[in-house]
Amino acid sequence: MPKGPGFVEYPAFESGYEALKRTTGNFRNLSPGPVIETVYRVPITLVVLRCMLGFTPPEWAYVTSQRTHVAVSQGAIRTIDRKIRMEPATPLRNRGGVTGERIRSLVTTACQILTEGAPEEPEEIIHRLNKADTSSGLASLQPLADLGVPYAMLLCNCSAS
């Protein structure tokens, strides 16, 4: 994997994961409000959420637009994602306007999906959330956090997507 501009080093990614873990009480409560506050304070948390979902930025934008009816274009999410990857520790300031609404919608969607887990699918289909960390919603995430599994290390490689 090339390490060009926007490559997220593991310590930065881990700081976002740990901030999210603390905010959610080891993934016991993924309420959007506190998670949004964490994203503004530790922006790389937004990239961590995307990696937990297993989505590329455009996929997350599409799902968010469908669920919330807030228009999140591919260009908008790519801009938000890149800005955060370029300055992962610089707190976000723009809480209002279209960008603020998009960030709130992205986080709300992520919290909903991660809480719900994988939907039931016919036997011949495997849903992208049907994996050890997300198949049963929060019940899948909690043991990873409680046992101290190096989950952030596993997720970190997706941050360049």
Buried (B, 14 or more C-beta within 10 A) or exposed (E): EEEEEBEBEEEBBBBBBBBBBEBBEBBEEBEBEBBBBBBBEBBBBBBBBBBBBBBBBBBBBBBBBEEBEBEBEBEBBBBBBEBBBEBBEEEBEEEEEEBBBBBBBBBBBBBBBBBEBBEEEEEEEEEEBBEEBBEBBBEBBBEBBEEEEEBBEEBBEBBBB
